[in-house]
């Protein structure tokens, strides 16, 4: 379907979530899924959202901050605006507003909460976190 002969799809400890690992570029897979959905909007009957993850790290504010700092220039151009989305599951010790402000402080670009060019999305799943640098069309939301 998307070109990976042996993707790894597995459930995780969080109800309603599954992970998919591929040896392909995740953003290209998202593009292929978008093309499939244009031809057949009902192709994925029971999936509500697909979000590519660029980096996986330990859920630790300093490690997440380092991950964003070391990689943001590769994904966010000088002229791009951005916003940060934080999703926490089973980890309420990270205080949302302080954490978002701390991450935003290391990105020199303009913040735009309504219509950003890029989204820095941080998924906290217990002791593991995923960091994504996304364009709006790289998050697939299915209409139910």
Order of alpha helices (4+ residues) and beta strands (2+ residues): beta-beta-alpha-beta-beta-alpha-beta-alpha-beta-beta-beta
